[in-house]
């Protein structure tokens, strides 16, 4: 079977891209795989097409409505490949051009975020309350968007909503929470397909490998990730554990503001920004940490770093929002806290630092949960069944 993957970029970037690359490698073992994405310059090969995107920021915004060059390049490539099935993933850059290029093809889409139900992709109001989606004038009235943002984004949202529901056969949701909100917003044929981990790479840590009082954050440095609340939780943690260290792995638009906040809170001796770390090197950091923190303030649809930590026997303290409670079972694999609550973050982190044996037991519980719910074999069993069903290929 020929399967074409389309994503904004086919490189390691975040949890979604890690998932896409994983699915590509898995699928190559059984089927013929092709990829298409967007980049700085056009690159063409029989199995990979990179479509050049405009360099002007203004043109990038305008072409989100329709990028004719991208449409023609993708359509030509699809005609040359003649895929049995196209697997869309993130197509935020030029969604209408991508969907129209895929017209009359058998299409499925893995939904990695809330962009199909929320123009801001947050599904959280400015006051912190969770929003069920169903966008409209309320996005402006509730101050999620300025008037000019709404005027640009809402028609674009409606256009892509209509095209997506018209052309995509089946939607794959990595969390039950995302599946539920997609259904509430009028998307039919939504299938729950949990992410998976390489459990040989993300191995359990032994009790002796832990670095005492080490706290770890792994993820993008963006406002939605809530790292500023984690930094503000650190002073009371240091009052109880002056030797505690916070390691921050990742990069993003909030890096400089977070570094400035670290200095203003006089935390520079206890906080280290490590930047981006290759994915295959992350297990060593998870294995050394005593606790991993996922302080998201947006409606995190999953939280990939959480199951990576649990797979390494490391408990988590995370925001009780979105899909996080599906893998963080409160008081069993870690602790859930209210989003935007530095006080609760500090309290639960201190408790785990005070009770390393409890933390170790929670980590072991987490490893068992990941083995049961997020294994490669379970993921592939569901995914391959969907491929064959949509492409109408007998097993």
N, C-alpha and C positions, 0 to 999 in steps of 0.2 A: 504494500500500500504506500502511495506517495502522500506525505503529509507536509504541508507548508506552514511554518510558524511565522507569525508577524508580530513584532513588538517594536516600540519606539527605538529601542537599542538592544542589541544582542551582546551585551557586555555585563560583567559583574558591577552592580551599582548599589542595590538594596535588596530587601527581602524578596520583592516581586521578581527582580531580574535573576536572583539566585534560583528561584523556583522555575523560571522559564528555562534557564540553562540546564537545570536538573532534568526537566521534562524532555528537552532536546536530546540529552545524552541517553536517557532511558528509552526514548522512542527509536533512536538509531539502532538499538539492539535488535529490534523486530521489524522496523519499517524503513523506507527510504525517506530521508528528511531533507527539507529545504528551508532556508530562512530568508526573511526580508526585514529590513529596518531602515532607519534614517540616520544620516551622518553628515560630516562636513563636505565630503566629495562623493561622487558616484563611484561605486566599486561593483563590478559585475563578474560573477563566476557561475558555472552551471548550478551550484548548490547554494549560492549566497548572493543576495542582491542588497546593496546599500544605496539608497536613494539620497542624492544631495538635497539638502534643505537650504532655504534662503539664509543669507548671512545677516540681513537687516532684521533687527528686532521688530520693527514696524510691520515688515512683510510677514514675519512669522505669525504675528497676531492676526493679520488680515487673512492669511492663507489657512488659518484654522477653520475658516468657513468653507473654503474649497481651494486645494492646492493642485492646480491642473497638471503641472509637470510631474508631481508625485503620483497623481492618479494615472497618467499615461505610462510612467515607468513601471508601476506596480501591475497594472493591467497587462502590459506586454510580458512581464516576467511570469505572471500567472498563466497566460496563454501558452508560454513556452514550456512551463513545468507540467501543466495539466494535472494538478493535484487531485487526489481522491477526496481530500479534506483539507480545509484551512483552519488552523488553530490560532485565533487571535488572542492577544494578551493585552498589555497596555498599549492603547493607540491614542494617547492624549494629544500628540502633536498635530496630527492631521486626520482626525477621525472620519470626516465625511468623505474625503478623497480615498481613504483606505477602504471604507465600507462600500463605496460605489465601485471601486476597482474589483471588489470581491463579489459583485452582483452575479447571481446565477450559480454560485459555488456553494458547496456544503460547508457551512460555517459553524464553529463553536467558539466560545470565548471564555477564558478564565478571567474572572473579575477580581482584581487584586485590591480594590479600594472602593470608595463610595462615589466616584465621579459620575456614575450612571444615575445616581439619585440625588446628587447635591452639587450645585455649581461651584461651591468652595471646596468640595471633597472632604469636608470636616464632619458634617452631620452633628455639629455641636454649635449652639448659639453663643453669642458673645458673653452671656452670663454663665456659661458652663453647662446649661441644660442640654440634654441630648435631643436632637431633632429627628423626626421620623422620615425626613425627606419630603417628597411631594412638593417640589419647589414652585414658586410663582411670585407674585408681587410681595408676598410675605418675606422673601429673602432681603428685599430692600427695607420693608417696614420693620423687621426685627434687627436691622443694622448689621446683617451678615455681609451685605454688599452696599457700597455707595450707589447713588443713582446711576452714575456713568458706568460703573462696573456691571450693574444689573442690566443696563441698556445694551452692553456688549455681550455679556455672558448668557443671559436668559434666552435670547433667540438662538444662540449657538447650541445651548443645552437642548432646546426643543427640537432643533434640526437633527442633532445626533441621537436623541431619544427615539425619534420616529424611524430613522434609518436602522438603528440597532435592533429595535423590536421587529422591524420588517425583514431583515436579512439574516440575523443570527438564529440558528436552529436551537442551540442548547447553551445555557450559561452554567459555568462551573464555579461554585462558591467555596473557598477554602475554609470558611467558618459557618457554623449554623446561624450565627447572628447576621452575617452578611446575606445568607440565603433568605432569612426571614424578611429583612428590609427590602431586598430585591422583589420578593413576592408582594409585599405591601405596596410597592410602587409600580405594580402592573406588569412585572416581568414573569412570564410563564416559562415552563421547562427549565427550572433551576435545579441543578443537581449538586449535592454536597460532595465535594472532593477535597479531603484534608491534605494539607501540605505533608511532605515527608522529609526525613533527615537521613543522612548517611550515618547510621549508628556505629559504623566501624571507625569513622573519622571522629565523631563526637562521642568519645568513650567516657565511662565513669571515672571520676577522680578517686584516688585513695585518700583516706583521712589525713595521711601524713603529707600529702602534696599541698594542702591548703596553706596559704599565707595568712597568718592571723590578722584579723581586722582589715582585710582588703575588700573594698566595695567596688563593683564593676558596673559600668554602663556601656552598652554596645548599640550603636544605631546612628541614624542621621542627626546632625545638629541643626534641627529646625524647631521653630516655636511650638509646633504641634506635639513635639516629643517631650516637652515639659522638663528639660534638663535644668532649667533655672530653678524649678521647685526642688529638685534634688540638691542643688548647690545650697539653697537656703535651708535645707534640712541638715546640712553638715555641721554648723556650729554647735547645736545641742548634742550631736553625735560625738563631737570632739570633746565636749565637756565630760562625757562618760568614758570615752576612749580616745585620749589625746594622740595615741599612736596610729589611729585609723587612717587609711589612705583610700582615696577615690581615684580610680583609673577611668578615663573617658576615651572610648574608641569610636572613631567616626569623624566625619567632616560635614560641612554644610554652611548655609548662610548665617547661622547664629554663632559660628565659632568665635569670632572676635568679640561680640557682645558677652558671650559666656566667659571668655578669658578676662574681660574687663570686670565682670561681676565677681569672678573668683578673686581678683586683686582687691576690689572694694570691700569684700567680706574678709579679707586677710586670710585667705585659704591657700595661697600659692604653695606653701610647704606640704600641704596635704592632698593637693589635686594635681594630677598629671594628665595633660591632653596628649594622647598618643597618635592622633590622626587616624587615617585609614590603615587597616591591617589586612593582609591577604586572608581570604576566607579560610584557607586550610591551616592557618596559624591561630585562628580564634580558639580552638579547643584548649590550647595551653593556658590561655587567660581565664577561660571559664573554670578550668580545673583548679586554678590557684585561688580564685576568689572565694570568699566566705558567703557572699550574697550578691546576686545580680538584681539591678533595679530597672524597672520599666515604668517610668513616671508619666506616661502619655496623657495629654489633655484633650486630644481629639478622639473620635470614636474609632480607636484602633481596631481594624477588622480582624487582626490576628495577633501580631507581635512575635515575629520570627525569633528574635533573640531569646525570648522566654523558653521555647522548647529546646533551643540549642543549649541553654544553661542547664535545664532539667536533665537533658541527656548526659550531661557531665556530672550528675549528682549534686548540682548546685541549686539551692533554693532561691526563690525570687520574692521580691516585694514589688507589687505592680498595681497600677490604677484599675479600679473596678469599673471598666468601661468596655464597650464593644465586644470583641471576641475573646478578650483576655481570660475571663472566668471559665472558658472552655478547657483551658490547660492549667490554669492556676486554681487549684482547689484550696480554698481558704483553710488554713491551719493544717493542711496535709502536704501540699507541695510549696508552701510559702504563705504570704499574707497579701490580701487585697486591701487597698486603701482608697479613700475618696480622691478623685482627681483634683489637682491644684491644692493639695493639702500637705504642706511641708512638715507640719507638726506630726501628722500620722505617719508619714514616711520615716521621720526620725525615730519615732517610738518603735515601729516594727523592726527597723534596721538595728537599733540598739538591742532589742530583745534577741535577735538572732546572733548578734556579736557576743551577747552575754551567755548564750546557750549554744555553743558550737556542736554539741552532740545532737541536740534537737535539730539544728540546721542540717547536719549530716543525714539524719533520718528523713527529713523532708526531701532532701535531694535524692535519696534512694527511692522514695515514693514517686518523685518526679520522673526518674529514669523508667520505672515500671509503666507509668502512664504513657510516656512517649513511645515505648516499645509496643504498647497495645494499640495506640490511636494514630501514630504518625510514622509507621514503618513504610519502607520502600515497597514491599510486596503488596500491602493493602492499597497504596496509592496506584500502583501500576495495574492491579487487578481491575479497579474501577475505571481508570483512564482508558485502558485498552478495550474494555467492554464498550465504552462510549464511542471510541473511534470506530469500532467494527459495526456498531449499531447505526451510527449516522452515515457512515460510508457504505452501509449495506453490504458488508463483506462477511462471509461465513467464517466461523472460527477455524 
